[in-house]
Amino acid sequence: MLLKEKVFIVTGASSGIGEELCKQLSASGSTVVCAARRLDELERVSDIINSSGGKSIAVQTDITIIEQCNRMIEKTIETFGQIDGLVLNAGVSMWARFEDIADISFFKDLINTNYLGAVNCVHAALPYLKKSNGKIISCSTGQALMGFPSHSGYAASKHALHGFLSTLAIENKNEITILEAILGWIRDTNLRGNAFGADGKKHSRPPKKHTKESVGLNNCVERILTAMKNDWRTVYIPRKLRLIPFYKAFWRWYLEYRADRVVKKPAKG
């Protein structure tokens, strides 16, 4: 996929992976629609892109509200006339063992954002993506492919999204393409800091520091763009995550042991 003169919508564009994707897509010649709930931060990102010679607009959007997703798509078409790519990046996480959770109502927030929010965006954008033979890019996680301690609700929401996109790929073969970015620990994002805890509230600080095995933000986004350009269906970041399907099929016990150990292991940095 050539990125030059393409129009991409990026959800969760106000910080972290979403912000960096917007900047690197623009640097590659794409027009970018920055979407998220925080308008001030969206406008900051969009202004950086426009002042650097790129083309971008900020569209305040809560993806859990269908009407706002429809408006996001309408605004994109009104302004640029086409949609070539939809990046599903907005997400929220958790960090708590299920048995320690006092109130499970925040699971609805996980499902509404990570799964149903993505569905809302795709439903609104799909007719235009089919016209352009466009691409859906999902910034997902290894937890979409396996269970993971302290992330039961998060893993469940990402499993749902994985199944949804796998079905779309079959239903729309030769009309659109879908890329799933299976991510591990990525530095310089606020996903951990905004994760729900056992009390049902978001953490004020990350519950666990990243280790030296985590991947830097720039490196992560560069690899996602490489996968987009080469029309890959899946990219694993870091690469070792590509072993998840193999271990799940043949050595599930080892995969579960490693996952449990990673969560319990004290952080070194």
Buried (B, 14 or more C-beta within 10 A) or exposed (E): BEBEEBBBBBBBBBBBBBBBBBBBBBBBEBBBBBBBBBEEBBBBBBEBBBEEEBBBBBBBBBBBBBEBBBBBBEBBBEEBEBBBBBBBBBBBBBBBEBEEBEEEEBBEBBBBBBBBBBBBBBEBBBEBBEEBEBBBBBBBBBBBBBBBBBBBBBBBBBBBBBEBBEEBBEEBEEBBBBBBBBBBBBBBBEBBEBBBBBEBEBBEEBBBBBBEEBBEBEEBBBBBBEBBEEEBEBBBBBEEBBBBBEBBEEEEEEBBEBBBEBBEEEEEE
